[in-house]
Amino acid sequence: MTETKIYVGLNDSESKEQKYDISTYTNVLKNVCKNYGIPFSFSMQQGGYMHENGEYTEENTLVISLIDAKNEIVNEMARDLCVFFHQESVLITEDQVKAYLIEEHL
């Protein structure tokens, strides 16, 4: 199985600042995932990176985890998140994972 992660920074691409509280961003994220019908989980991380012009930025980042999602859906969803969160780009990673469920039977 494939685990895909989409990293979406919360700083606005023009102002370089986070415009809204985190709950606003997570509500948008949940609606996007719901509209695509994709099971997901997400976490909040803090990180930093260098822009192409050499400027350093630190920001809050939402990391969305998807299991066995089709690449075309992931890419479409990532483009939507770029627009909704006003980002220049988002990062997508893929890893092979072993995934299974454990159920409790009474």
C-alpha positions in Angstrom: 0.0 0.0 0.0 1.0 3.6 -0.6 0.9 6.3 2.0 0.8 9.8 0.5 1.3 12.9 2.5 0.5 16.4 1.4 2.3 19.2 3.3 0.4 22.5 3.2 2.0 25.6 4.7 -0.3 28.1 6.4 1.6 31.3 5.6 0.0 33.3 2.8 2.2 33.3 -0.3 2.1 37.0 -0.6 2.0 38.4 2.9 4.2 35.5 4.3 2.0 35.5 7.4 -0.7 33.1 8.6 -4.0 35.0 8.0 -6.4 32.8 9.9 -6.5 30.6 13.0 -5.7 27.0 12.7 -9.3 25.8 13.1 -10.3 27.8 10.0 -7.7 25.9 8.0 -8.6 22.5 9.4 -12.2 23.1 8.6 -11.3 23.8 5.0 -9.1 20.8 4.9 -11.9 18.5 6.2 -14.3 19.8 3.7 -11.9 19.3 0.8 -11.3 15.7 1.9 -15.0 15.1 2.4 -15.8 16.4 -1.1 -13.2 14.1 -2.6 -14.6 11.1 -0.6 -11.1 10.3 0.7 -10.4 8.8 4.1 -7.7 10.9 5.7 -5.9 11.9 8.9 -3.9 15.1 9.5 -1.5 16.6 11.9 -0.1 20.0 12.6 3.7 20.5 12.3 6.0 23.5 12.5 8.9 23.8 10.1 11.1 26.1 8.1 12.4 26.2 4.6 14.4 28.4 2.1 12.7 30.1 -0.7 14.4 30.1 -4.1 15.4 33.8 -3.5 17.3 32.6 -0.3 14.7 34.0 2.1 14.1 31.7 5.2 10.5 31.1 6.4 9.1 29.4 9.4 5.4 28.4 9.5 2.7 26.1 10.7 2.0 23.2 8.3 -0.9 20.8 7.9 0.2 17.3 7.0 -2.5 15.2 5.4 -2.0 11.5 5.3 -3.8 9.3 2.7 -3.7 5.6 2.3 -3.8 4.1 -1.2 -5.3 7.3 -2.8 -5.0 7.5 -6.6 -2.3 9.9 -7.8 -4.7 11.9 -10.0 -7.0 12.5 -7.0 -4.0 13.4 -4.8 -2.7 15.9 -7.4 -6.2 17.5 -7.9 -6.7 17.8 -4.2 -3.2 19.3 -3.7 -4.0 21.9 -6.4 -7.2 22.8 -4.7 -5.4 23.2 -1.4 -2.9 25.4 -3.1 -5.7 27.7 -4.2 -7.7 27.6 -1.0 -4.7 28.2 1.3 -3.1 30.7 -1.2 0.1 28.8 -1.5 2.8 28.9 -4.2 3.1 25.1 -3.9 2.5 22.2 -1.6 4.8 19.2 -1.0 3.7 15.6 -1.7 5.6 12.5 -0.5 4.9 8.8 -1.1 6.0 5.8 0.9 5.2 2.1 0.7 3.6 1.0 4.0 2.2 -2.2 5.4 -1.3 -1.3 6.6 -3.8 -3.5 8.3 -6.8 -3.3 10.7 -7.2 -4.9 14.1 -10.8 -5.4 15.2 -12.2 -6.3 18.6 -14.7 -9.2 18.6 -16.7 -9.7 21.7 
